[in-house]
Amino acid sequence: MTPRFARYAAIDWSGAKGVRHKGIAVALCETGTAVPMLVHPPDGSLWSRRAVAEWLVASAAEAPTLFGFDFSFAPPFVTRASYLPGDPVPANAPDFWAYVDAICEDADLGAASLLEQTHRRHFYFGRADGPKANFMHNRACEAHYNAGGGGKPSTVYDAIGAAQVAKASFAGMRMLHHVRPHIPVWPFDPAPLSGSLIVEIYTSIAAKAAGRPKGRTKMRDLTALNDALTTLGSASHTGLPPDDHGADALVTAAWLRNAARHPALWSPAPLTPQIARTEGWTFGVI
């Protein structure tokens, strides 16, 4: 059966150093067609990662909510039988999250030290590290998405450039370790028929479903945002347009509300028990 939720939240995530992050945006909507709304931290400032985790747990207790995060929930494992070959690390995702959290003392659930120091040799920071191709390892769902014409997702081993997802992903793994005792994480945990759940998302999948052309997924004006929301069957956003992080979160929340109703998305054919245990899967990739 397809799980049922009362609310849908999309979180545009950040792995930046520090404790307050302009790159984090949280959007929330209920069932129906009402426009998603941006959620702001209680103190009215920028979100911290710990504040997002606290909000997550509190929101999950209020109503069954599907939370979507745009970072990789685990590094590739299946093709090389290890997350960090040659280093003694756990061999399943929840234990690996606990490992990452234990070795990282970075502020606000950050994980830059893992990339820059503890496991430095596994990450590409520039030409001094050798050919970049040696670091381009992908998870099964990423390879499947690319083979289907979705595009080539970034790997968590690429730690250079504006498009890199490495720091955000490892910081996210620390967050998952802290919230999983309260909220299951799909597909490492089975989707419950009631209650809340966390899934991994690509905001680019939501943007494509909203009619945004490839390579132009960012929405930086109100017309573009509302065209995307309308395509997804949502009411329009009123007031000043949000920044591109906020726009991504709003559109992705509206998409998640639609996508969660489709049983096929909860049972992608390539998702094996081993992949579910080690690498996970991006919701929306079939």
SULQUILIN-V35361 format. One record per pair of residues at least 4 apart in sequence whose C-alpha atoms are under 7 Angstrom apart, sorted by the first residue. I is the first residue (numbers start at 1). GAP is how many residues later the second one is. D is the distance in whole Angstrom. If there is no record, write none. Layout:
I,GAP,D
I,GAP,D
This chain:
2,259,7
2,261,5
3,188,7
3,189,6
3,190,5
3,191,7
4,189,6
4,190,6
5,59,5
5,60,5
5,61,6
6,24,6
6,25,6
6,57,6
6,58,5
6,59,6
7,21,7
7,22,6
7,23,4
7,24,6
7,57,6
7,58,5
7,59,6
8,20,6
8,21,5
8,22,6
8,57,6
8,58,5
8,59,6
8,245,6
8,248,7
8,249,6
9,17,7
9,18,5
9,19,4
9,20,7
9,57,6
9,58,5
9,59,6
9,244,5
10,16,6
10,17,5
10,18,7
10,57,6
10,58,5
10,59,6
10,239,5
10,242,6
10,243,5
11,13,7
11,14,6
11,15,5
11,16,7
11,57,6
11,58,5
11,59,7
11,238,6
12,12,5
12,13,5
12,14,6
12,57,7
12,58,6
12,233,6
12,236,7
12,237,6
13,10,6
13,11,5
13,12,7
13,56,7
13,57,6
13,58,7
13,155,7
14,7,7
14,9,5
14,10,6
14,154,5
15,95,6
15,152,5
15,153,3
15,156,6
16,5,7
17,93,6
18,89,6
18,90,7
19,29,5
19,88,6
19,89,5
20,26,5
20,27,6
20,28,5
21,25,6
21,26,6
21,27,6
22,24,6
23,222,6
24,23,6
24,221,7
25,220,6
25,221,5
25,224,6
26,12,6
26,13,5
26,223,6
27,9,6
27,10,5
27,11,4
27,12,6
27,222,5
27,223,5
27,226,6
28,8,5
28,9,5
28,10,6
28,11,7
28,225,6
29,6,7
29,7,4
29,8,6
29,224,7
31,226,7
33,200,6
33,201,5
33,202,6
34,200,6
34,201,5
35,199,5
35,200,5
35,201,6
35,202,6
36,214,6
36,217,7
36,218,6
37,213,7
40,4,6
41,4,6
41,5,7
41,6,6
47,4,6
47,5,7
48,4,6
48,60,7
49,4,6
49,59,6
49,60,7
50,4,6
50,58,6
50,59,7
51,4,6
52,4,6
53,4,6
53,122,6
53,126,7
54,4,6
55,4,6
56,4,6
57,4,6
57,122,7
57,125,6
58,4,7
59,4,7
60,4,6
60,5,6
60,136,6
64,130,7
64,131,4
64,132,4
65,130,7
65,131,5
65,132,6
66,130,6
66,131,5
66,132,6
67,130,6
67,131,5
67,132,6
68,130,6
68,131,5
68,132,6
68,133,6
69,130,7
69,131,5
69,132,6
70,130,6
70,131,5
70,132,5
70,133,7
71,94,7
71,97,6
71,98,5
71,101,7
71,129,7
72,97,5
72,128,7
73,96,6
73,100,6
73,127,7
73,207,7
74,19,6
74,205,5
74,206,7
75,8,6
75,64,7
75,81,6
75,204,6
76,7,6
76,61,7
76,62,6
76,63,4
76,203,6
77,4,5
77,5,5
77,6,5
77,62,7
77,201,6
77,202,6
82,9,6
84,38,7
89,7,7
90,5,6
90,6,5
91,5,7
91,187,7
92,4,6
92,185,6
92,186,5
93,4,6
93,184,6
93,185,5
93,186,7
94,4,6
94,83,7
95,4,6
96,4,6
97,4,6
97,76,5
97,77,6
97,80,5
98,4,6
98,79,6
99,4,6
100,4,6
100,74,6
101,73,5
104,7,6
104,9,6
104,10,7
106,4,5
106,5,6
106,7,7
109,62,6
109,65,6
109,66,7
110,61,5
111,56,6
111,59,6
111,60,5
112,4,6
112,55,6
113,4,5
113,5,6
114,4,5
114,5,6
115,4,6
115,5,5
115,8,6
116,4,5
122,35,7
123,12,7
123,34,5
123,35,6
123,36,6
124,5,6
124,8,7
124,11,6
124,33,6
124,34,5
124,35,6
124,36,7
125,4,7
125,34,5
125,35,5
126,34,7
127,4,7
132,4,7
135,22,6
135,23,7
136,19,6
136,21,7
137,18,6
138,4,6
138,5,6
138,17,6
139,4,6
139,140,7
140,4,6
141,4,6
141,140,6
141,141,7
142,4,6
142,11,6
143,4,6
144,4,6
145,4,7
145,5,5
145,6,7
145,140,6
146,4,5
146,5,5
146,6,5
154,10,6
154,11,7
156,9,6
156,10,4
156,13,7
157,9,6
158,6,6
158,8,6
159,5,6
159,7,5
160,4,6
165,4,6
166,4,6
167,4,6
168,4,6
169,4,6
170,4,7
171,4,7
172,4,6
173,4,6
174,4,7
175,4,6
176,4,6
179,4,6
180,4,5
180,5,7
183,13,6
183,14,6
183,15,7
184,5,6
184,13,5
184,14,6
185,4,5
185,12,6
185,13,5
185,14,6
186,4,6
186,5,6
186,11,7
186,12,6
186,13,5
187,89,5
187,93,6
187,94,7
188,88,5
188,89,5
188,92,6
191,6,7
199,84,6
200,82,5
200,83,6
201,81,5
201,82,6
203,4,6
203,45,6
203,49,6
204,4,6
204,13,6
205,4,6
206,4,6
206,45,7
206,46,5
206,49,6
207,4,6
207,5,5
207,10,6
208,4,5
208,5,7
210,18,5
210,19,7
210,21,5
210,22,6
211,17,6
211,20,7
212,4,6
212,5,5
213,4,6
218,26,6
219,5,6
219,6,6
219,25,6
219,28,6
220,23,6
220,24,6
221,4,6
221,20,6
222,4,6
222,19,5
223,4,6
224,4,6
225,4,6
225,22,7
226,4,6
226,10,5
226,11,6
227,4,6
228,4,7
228,23,7
229,4,6
229,5,5
229,6,7
229,7,6
229,22,6
230,4,5
230,5,6
230,6,7
232,22,7
232,23,6
234,20,7
242,4,5
242,5,6
243,4,6
244,4,6
245,4,6
246,4,6
247,4,6
248,4,6
249,4,6
250,4,6
251,4,6
252,4,6
253,4,6
254,4,7
255,4,6
256,4,6
263,4,7
264,4,6
265,18,7
265,19,6
265,20,7
265,21,6
268,18,5
269,17,7
271,4,6
271,5,6
272,4,6
273,4,6
274,4,6
275,4,5
275,5,6
276,4,5
276,5,7
